[in-house]
Amino acid sequence: MRGATHARWAACAVALTFTATACGAGAEAGGTGAVLSSSWSDPQNPLEPANTNEVQGGKVLDMIFRSLKRYDPRTGRAENMLAERIETSDSRNFTITVKDGWTFSNGEKVTAKSFVDAWNYGASLRNNQKNAYFFAYIEGYTETHPDDGGKQSAETLSGLRVVDERTFTVRLRQKFSTFPDTLGYPAFAPLPRAFFTDHAGWLRKPVGNGPYMIESYTKGSQMELRTWEEYPGPDKPANDGVTLKVYTDNNTAYTDLMAGNLDLLDDVPASQLKNVANDLGDRYLNTPAGIIQTLAFPHYDKRWNTAGARKVRAGLSRAINREQITRTIFHDTRTPATDWASPVLGEDGGYKKGLCGDACVYDPAEARRLIEEGGGLPGGQVKITYNADTGSHRQWVDAVCNSINNALGNDRACVGNPVGTFADFRGQIGDRKMTGPFRAGWQMDYPLIQNFVQPLYYTNASSNDGKWSNKEFDRLVDEANAASDAATAVEKFQQAEAIVRDHMAAIPLWYQNGSAGYSERLSGVRLNPFSVPVYDEIKVS
C-alpha cells in the first residue's frame, strides 16, 4: 500500500465544485464541525474498483463501496456484508444471494446484476483493468482476457449467470475453497448503471453504495467525502465526513498535525518516530498490520534475468542489515522479515517464521562472494527507485544503500533514485521503466497467505510488477487454491514461497506496523489490520 511541500488548496481562495471548506483542520464552513481532515496522496488512477490496486485509491474505495464481504476492522476476518448467503457443495460452483434493501447513493437498487456487470467489466481485456486477474478463476476468463496476446473472443464471463434480482451463480475454472473470503476486495464491488451509461461522468464523480459519498476532488489538493445519510448498512459513520488532504511530504503532514491544521496522519514519518510518543501520548497508534516491504526487480530486463543475476539478488539480500535499520531508522516499528507473508496471519494462516533462512541474514562476506560469482552488479551500480512523497522512503532507502555499500566496500555501489510522486512512480512501474531494484511494499487485500503470494509472483498476476515467472511456483499455487482444507493449502503456498526464496525473486525487508497520530478533536481512532484508519468509527468534537 508513499518530497516536496504540502500541496494545499490556495488559502481557501479556490471554491470546490460542490462544497467549500474552512482553512482549519477540516470543519465545514458554517457546519457542525464534525468533518475530520486526514493525510492522503493522489491515487494512481481514476477510482474504478477493478483498476485500483494501490493503497491511496483503496482507502477511498473502502469508504464509498461495500461488497459482498467486509473484512472485520478488528480481526480482519471476511464477514458477510451485502451477501445474505454464499453456498457451495464442491468449492467450484457458488450460489450467491444478495441482501435486500441495499441501494447506491443515487437511489438505484443494488442487485445481482450490479455485481455480474461489474465483474464482467473488470475481466474484459478491452477495459484494461489492473485487477482483471482477480477474476481469472471464473470460467470464461481466458476468452474475455487472453494472456497470450490473442484476440478477445467474449465480452462476458461464461461462469457468471444472473438467476433473479438477488441471486447469481459463479462457476470457477477449478476448485478454490477460499474464494468467498476474497470477495471483500474492492475489485469485486458492485457498480451502478451510470458507470456504464455515463462512464466519463462517473469517473469525475464516482457513485458507490458505501457510507460516504465523494463531493469533490481536485488532484494535488484534496478530496471531500461526506456521509451518505441514507446509507443502509450497519456501519453508519460517527462523523459527518472526511477531507483527504494531499501531502507530498509526510513530515509536512506531521507539522500540520502538531499545529492543529490536520486531524489525522496515518503514516508517521520515520524522522518523527523518536518524538511521536512524547508529542502525542495516547493519541499515537502503533499496531501490527498486514504489510511487508520488499525490493522488487525488473525481471523483464535481461540484466536481471540470468543465472548470475539470481546470485546477485541473493547477495544484495545478504548485504542488508535489517536488524540495524529497523532499530535505528524505524525505532522498532518494523520487524525484520523472515518470509514473504506477514505475522498477522499467524502460523495457522500461513506465516512461517524463518522461511527465508540464511538468505535474509546479514553477512557482508557472503554478500560479496555471491555478487562476484554472479558477475557483479549490472552496470557496476544499483539504483533503488522509490516515490519520495510519502512513507519516509528516502530514509530507509539511504540506509539500505549504506548497508550495501559498507558490505561491498564501495560507497557508490548503491544509490537511491527518487521519483517525485506515488502516482508517477506507479506509472513508471506499469510502463516497465524500472532498470534496477525498486520498492514494492505490499498491504494485504485480504488476510490469506494466498494474497501475499499469488498476486505478486504468479505469472502475469495483477501486482507482479517485476514480471517474474516460474512454472513450478505457478503449479504449487494452483494446487494450493484447489486444496479442500486450509492446512494443505497453507503448506502448498509455503512451498511456493520457498521457490521465491531460492530465486530471490524479490528481497523481503521488514514487516511494517501501522502508525498514526491524531488531534484532540478526535476520539475512537484506530487502524484496521490493513493499517487503514477505520474512518466510519471516528468521532469529531
N, C-alpha and C positions, 0 to 999 in steps of 0.2 A: 501495500500500500502506500526528499521532497524538494553573494546577494547584493542585493541592491537595497533600495529604500522601499518603505511601505507605500504601495500604490493605492492611496486613499482617494476618495471622491473629493473633488476640488473644493474643500472647505464648505461643503453643502451648497455651493453655487449652482450645481447641476441637479435638476429635479429628476427623480425617477419617472419612468413611463407610467407606473401605476400607483406609486406611493412616494412620499417624501419622508426623509429621516432627519432626526436631530444629529448634531455633531458629537454627542456624548457616547456613552457606552452601549447604545443600541435602543434606547427608549424611543417609541414612536412620538413624533411631534403631535402634541395635543392628545395623545392616547393615554393608556393606563400605565405605561412604563413596563409592562410585562413581556417585553421583547428583549431577548438577550443577544449579544454580539459574540461571535466565535471566529477564531482564526481559520483561514482556508487558503487554498491555492486553486487557480483556474484548472478545470479538468482538461484532459487531453482532447476530448471530442464532445460534440453535442450529446445530450443526455438520453440517447436511445438505450434502453436496458440491455439489448444484446450487443451493443457496441461500446460498452463501458467496462473496462477490466482494470481500472486503477482506483486508488483509494479516494481521491478528491471527488471524482464523479460518483463513486459508490456511496459516499456519505449522503449526497443529495437524493440518489435513488432510494436509499433506505428511509428517507423522510417522506417522499412523495408517492411511494408504491408500497403495497402489501401483496404478497404472493400466496401460493397455496400453503406454504410453510413459513414459519418465522423462527429464527434462532433465539432461544431464550436469552435475554440480556445478562442473566446471571450465570447460567450453566453452559450456554452455547448449544443446548440440545435443540434439535429440529422438532417443533411442535406445530400442530395444525393451526392455520390462520384462516385462509379462505377455503381450505379443504375441509369438507364435512367428513369425507371418508376417502381413503386410498386403499383399494383392495387388490390383492393378487393371490393366486394359488400356485404360481410357478416362478415368480421373480422375473418374468419376462412380459407377461400381459397384465396391464394395470387398468382398473376402472376407477376413475376419479369423479367424485361428486362435489360440486362447488356449493358453498353455503348460500342460502337465500338472503336477500336484504342488503347486499353489497352493491354500491354504485361507484362510478368515477365522480370526481368533483364537478364535472359538467352535467351531472344528473343521469348519465347513461348507465344502464344496468350492467353489472359485471356478470358475464355468462360463460358457459363452457367455450363458446366460440371466441370470446375475448382472449382466452388462453391459446386456443388452437391457431387462430390467426397470427398471434404474436410469435408463437414458436415457429410457424411456417416462415414468417418473415425473417426471423433470426437465422434460420437454417439455410436460406436461399443464397447461393453464391452471388447472385445478381445484386444483392443488397450489401455485400461486402462487410458483414458484421464481425467484429473481432471475437465475439463469444459464440460464433456459429458452432464451434467444436463441442459446446455443451449439449448440443442436440445430436451429436454423432451416433449415440447409441440407439436412437429411434430409427425404426425401419424406414428405408427410403432415403436416408441421408446421402448416400453416395450418388443418388440421382439428382438431388437438389443441390449438392455441394461436392462435386467430384474433386478429389485431391490429386489427381494425376494429370491435370492440365486439360482434361476432357471437357466436352460441352455439357452444360446443364441440361438434363432431359426431363425434369419435372419441376413444377412450381411449388408443390406441397409434399409433405412427408406422408408416405403411404401408411405409416404406422400410427397416424393420428386420425381419429374419427369422432365427430360430434354425434352423440346419441340423442340428446334432447337439450333443453335450455341450460340445464345444470349438470349434465353428465357428458364426459368424453372418455375415450379409451386410448391407451398408449400401448403399442407393441414395440418392444425393443429388438435389436438385431441379435442380442444374446442375453443371457441372464445377467441381472445387475441388482443384487439383493438390496443395496443401499440407495437405489435410485430415488425413492421418496425423500430421503434426507437431503438430497441436492436441491430440492425444489423451493428452498427459501432464497436461493441465489437470485439476484436481480434479473439475470438474463431470462428467467422463467416467469417474469411478471406479466400480467395481462395488459392489453392495450385497447384503448377506445377506438371507435371508428374514425375519429378525427385524425388519428395518427396516419391512417391510410388515405383518407379523402383530402386532407389538407396537411400534408407532411411538412412542408416548409413552415406553415403557421404553427404546427405543433412543436417543431424544434425551437421556434422563437419563444414559445411559452408552453412547456410541457404540461400535460394534464394527466394526473395519475389517480390512484384510489387510496393514497395513504393519508396520514393525519395532517400533513402540511401541503400547502399549495405555493407554487412559485409566483410571486407577484412581479418580479423584475430581475434582470441580470445584465450587468454591463461588465464585459470581460476586462480584467485588470483592476476592477474596483470592488464590487460586492454583489451578492445575490440576496434578495429579500424573499424570505419564506414566511408565510403566515398560516396560523392554524385554520384548518377547514372545519367550520363549526358543525357541519352535518356529517362528519366522519362517523361511520357506523361501528368501527372496531372497538375492542375493549381497552386499547392503549391510547386513549384520548390525551392530548398534551396537557401538561400542567402549566403551560405558559401560552402567551399569545402569538409567539413566532420567534424566528431566529434570523438574524442578519449575519451572513457569512462574509467576512471581510478578507479580501485578498492581500496576502503579505508575500513579498519576495525575499524576506529575511525574517526568520522566526525570533531573532534577537530583538528586532524592532517590535514584534508582537509582544514579547516579554516586557519590554519597556512600556508599551501601551497598557498592558495589564496592570503593571505596578502604578501607572499614572492614573488609572481609572478610566481609560479610554477604550478598554476591551474587557469583556466579561469572562471569556473562556479561551484558554490556549491549550490545545490538545497535543502539543508536541514541544515539550520544554527543551530549549536549546542546550547542547552539551556544555557550553560555556557557563551556563547558569546552574548546572546541577549541584555545584558545591554551595550555592547560595539559597536555592529554592526552598528548602525546608525551613530555614530561618526567615525568609521573606514572606512565606505564605502559611506556615504552620500546618494546620489540618486542612487547609484549602489546597494542598498539594497532594496529588494522587500518583502512586507508583505501583502498578498492578501487573501481574503476569498477563501476557497476551499471545495469541497465535500468530506471531510474527518472527520471521527469520531473515537475517541479512546475509546475502551471498555476493560473490563476484561471479558474473556470468562471462562467457567467452563467445566471440563470433565464429562459430564452427563453420559458417559459410565462407570464411576467409581461409584459404588453403594453408596459410602460415600457421593457423591454429588447429588444423585438422589433419595432422600427421601423427605417426607413431612417436616421433620425437617431441612434438608439442604436448602429447599426453604426459610425458615425463616433466616437461617444463611446467605444466599446470600443477602437477603434484609437488614440484619443487617450490613453486610460489606459495602453495598452501603451507609448506613446512617452514617458510621464511616469515610467516606472520605470527607474531607473539600475541595471541588472542587474550591471554590472561592479563598481560600488562595493559593492553589497550582498553579492555572493558573496565579495568580498575582505575586507570588514570584519566581516561577521556570521559568515560560514562559513569564513573563513581558507582559501579556495581548495579546500574540499572539495565545492564546487558549481561548475559551469561555466555561464555564461550560455547560454541556449537559443537556437538559431538555426533550429530546426524543431520539429515536434510529435512526433518519434520519439526516438531515442537513439543516441549514438555507438557504443554497444556492438554495434549491429547491423552496423557497418561500411558502407562505401559500397555494396558489392555486396548487402548485406542491406536497404538502403533508407534509411539515414541520408543526408541531403543537407544538408551544412553551408551555411548562408546562405539556405535556402529562405524564411525569414521576411523577409529583406531589411530595408529601412528600417523596416518595421512593428515591429521589435524593437530599434531603435536609439534610445537616449535622446536626446530633442530637446524641451526644455520649450516652445519657441515653437510648434513643430508640434503638440505636445500641446494647448496652449491653443487653437490655431486649430481643430483637429478637434472638440474638445469644444464650443466655442462654435458652430461650424457645425451640430453635431448637436443643438443645443437645450439644452445644458448638462447637468449631472449630474442624473439623476432625483431629484426631491425636494431638490436642492441639495447632496446629500452621498452618498458611497458608504460602505457599511459592509461590510468584508470579514469574512465569517464563517469561523471555524476552530474546531477542537477544541483545548482548552487542556491536555489531559492528557499528551500525548506529542509528540515531534517538534520541540520548540523553535519551534513555530509563532508564538507571541506575538512573539518577537524579530524574525522576518523580516516578519511582517505589519505590525508597527510601523514597520519600516524601509521597506517598500513604501509605506505611508501617508505617511511623512515625505517620501519622494521625490515622491509625487504632490502633496502639499501644497506643497512647495517649487516644483515646476514650475508649479503653478497660482496660486501666491502667495496661498494661503488655508489657514491652519493647521487648519481644520475640514472641508476638502473630503473627507478620507478618515479614517476611524477603524476600529479593529479591533472585531470583535463576537465575543467568545469564547463557546464552548459547553463546558460542563464536561467531558464525556467523549466519546470517539470514538464509542461506541455511540449516544449521544443525538444527536450531530452527524449521523451517518449516518441516523438515524431521521428527523430533520427534513428532510434531503435527499430521502429516499424519500417523505415526505409532501408534497413540493413546497412547503415553507415558506420557501424562500430568497427574499429580496426584493432582493438585490444580489449582487455577486460573492462567491464562496466558494472556498476552497482545494480543489484537485482533483488531488492528487498521484496519479500512476499508476505502479504497479510492474508490469512486463510479466508476463503469464501464460505466454507462450512467446515465444521470440526470433524473431518475424516482424514486419515492418513492419505487416502486417495487424492485429496485436494493438494497435498504438498508434493505429490509425486507425478501424477498424470498430467496436469495442465502445464507443468514446467519442463518435462523431459520426454514425454511421449512424442513420437514423430508427428510433426505438423500440428501439435497441440496449440491451444489458444494463446498460452503465455510462454511458449517455448521460444523466447526471444533470441537465443543463440543458435537455434535450428539444429541442435544436437539430435542424432538419430542412432538407435541401436535396436536391432531386431529382437535380440534376447530380452532386452528390457521391455519392449512392447508386448512380447508374448507373456511375460510374467504379469504385467499389468492387466492384460485381457483375462488371464486365469484368475487373478485376484478379484476382479469385478464379477466374474461368473461364480465365485465361491458361494456355497449355500450357507456358510456360517462365518461369523465375524473373525474368529481366531484364524481360520485358514486364509481368509482374505488378508489379514494383517501380516501373516507370515510371508505370503507371496509379495506383498508390497515391500516388505523389508528386504527380501531377496532382490527385488528390482532396485532398491536403494543401494544395495551393495555393488551393483553394476555401475551406478552413477559414481560411487566412490572409486571403484577400480579404474575408471576412465577419468576421474576428477572432471566430470562434465561441467560442474560449477563448484566453486570453493565456498563451503559454509563458513561463516564468520562467527555470528553470535545470535542468540535468541534475544528478542527485544521485549522489554516491559512497555506497557502503555503508560505514558506520563501526561499529566495535565495539571494546570493551575487555574484557579477561578477567583472571581471578585467576591466581595462581601455581599453583593446584591443577590447572589445565587445560593440555592440550597438544593439538596437531593441530587448532587452531581456525582456521577460515576461513569466508568468506562466499561463497555461490554468486553467479552473475550476477544473481540476483533480490534480492541483498543480505540473504538469509536465512542464518543460521548452518547449516552442514552438521552438524546435531546428531549424526547417527549416527557421524561420524568423530572426535568429541571424546573424548579420554581424560581420566580423572579420577585424580589421585594422592592 
